[in-house]
Amino acid sequence: MNKRQALIAAALASVCAAQASAAGQMDTQSGNQEKCYGITKAGQNDCGTATHGCAGLATADKDPGDWKYVPKGTCEKAGGKRNPPKQGK
C-alpha cells in the first residue's frame, strides 16, 4: 500500500467513524431520553438553539434556551424544564 492509498483509507475511516458517532447520538434520543432546558453548563449543550447552531456552544451555565438530553422523569428534579422558553417576550 503506497502513501496515497493509506491517506485515502484514513480519510474514509474518519468519515465512517464520524457517521457512526452521529448515529450513536441519534440513538440517545430514543424512548428513554428527553430534552431538558436550562440545566446545561457552558459548552455542554446537546444541540443548537436560536442563538447558536451547534452542540457544545452554550456560552453560559443554565441558559434557559440551551438543552441537554436526560433520562425521562429527571428533568424537573434537576431544576430544568421540558419545554423551551417562549420566544418574543
C-alpha positions as a printed Julia matrix, in Angstrom:
89×3 Matrix{Float64}:
   0.0    0.0    0.0
   1.52   3.32  -1.01
   1.2    6.62   0.87
  -1.68   7.85  -1.31
  -3.75   4.73  -0.67
  -3.03   4.96   3.05
  -4.21   8.6    3.15
  -7.39   7.74   1.27
  -8.08   4.81   3.6
  -7.52   7.02   6.65
  -9.85   9.69   5.29
 -12.59   7.15   4.58
 -12.18   5.66   8.05
 -12.57   9.14   9.57
 -15.77   9.76   7.63
 -17.2    6.39   8.66
 -16.29   6.98  12.31
 -17.93  10.42  12.26
 -21.13   8.97  10.8
 -21.17   6.17  13.37
 -20.74   8.72  16.14
 -23.62  10.81  14.81
 -25.8    7.71  14.6
 -24.93   6.92  18.21
 -26.04  10.4   19.26
 -29.33   9.89  17.47
 -29.86   6.68  19.47
 -29.63   8.57  22.77
 -32.73  10.48  21.77
 -34.8    7.32  21.7
 -37.53   6.37  24.14
 -35.79   6.76  27.49
 -34.39  10.27  26.98
 -35.98  13.73  26.92
 -34.8   17.29  26.26
 -34.26  19.31  29.42
 -33.92  23.08  29.08
 -32.0   25.31  31.45
 -29.67  22.8   33.09
 -26.62  22.81  30.8
 -23.21  24.03  31.76
 -21.38  26.34  29.34
 -20.13  24.29  26.38
 -22.09  21.14  27.31
 -25.39  21.57  25.45
 -26.58  18.77  23.15
 -27.73  20.76  20.14
 -28.13  24.17  18.53
 -30.64  26.84  19.55
 -31.89  30.17  18.24
 -28.62  31.82  19.34
 -26.12  29.25  18.02
 -26.19  26.33  15.64
 -24.25  23.54  17.23
 -23.77  21.31  20.24
 -21.15  22.45  22.71
 -21.57  26.17  22.0
 -23.56  27.21  25.08
 -21.86  30.3   26.48
 -23.42  30.41  29.95
 -24.43  27.95  32.64
 -28.17  27.22  32.93
 -29.22  29.28  29.9
 -32.99  28.64  29.58
 -32.7   28.24  25.79
 -29.99  25.55  25.83
 -30.89  21.94  26.42
 -29.39  18.54  27.15
 -30.77  15.0   26.9
 -31.52  13.46  30.3
 -33.25  10.24  31.36
 -37.04  10.59  31.28
 -38.53  11.84  34.52
 -35.36  13.51  35.81
 -35.54  16.96  34.18
 -37.63  18.76  36.8
 -35.68  17.07  39.6
 -32.52  18.61  38.13
 -34.13  22.06  38.09
 -34.88  22.18  34.37
 -37.95  22.48  32.15
 -39.11  20.07  29.46
 -40.36  22.87  27.17
 -38.32  25.62  25.51
 -38.76  29.21  26.68
 -41.31  31.28  24.79
 -39.75  33.43  22.05
 -40.57  37.09  21.51
 -41.24  38.25  25.07
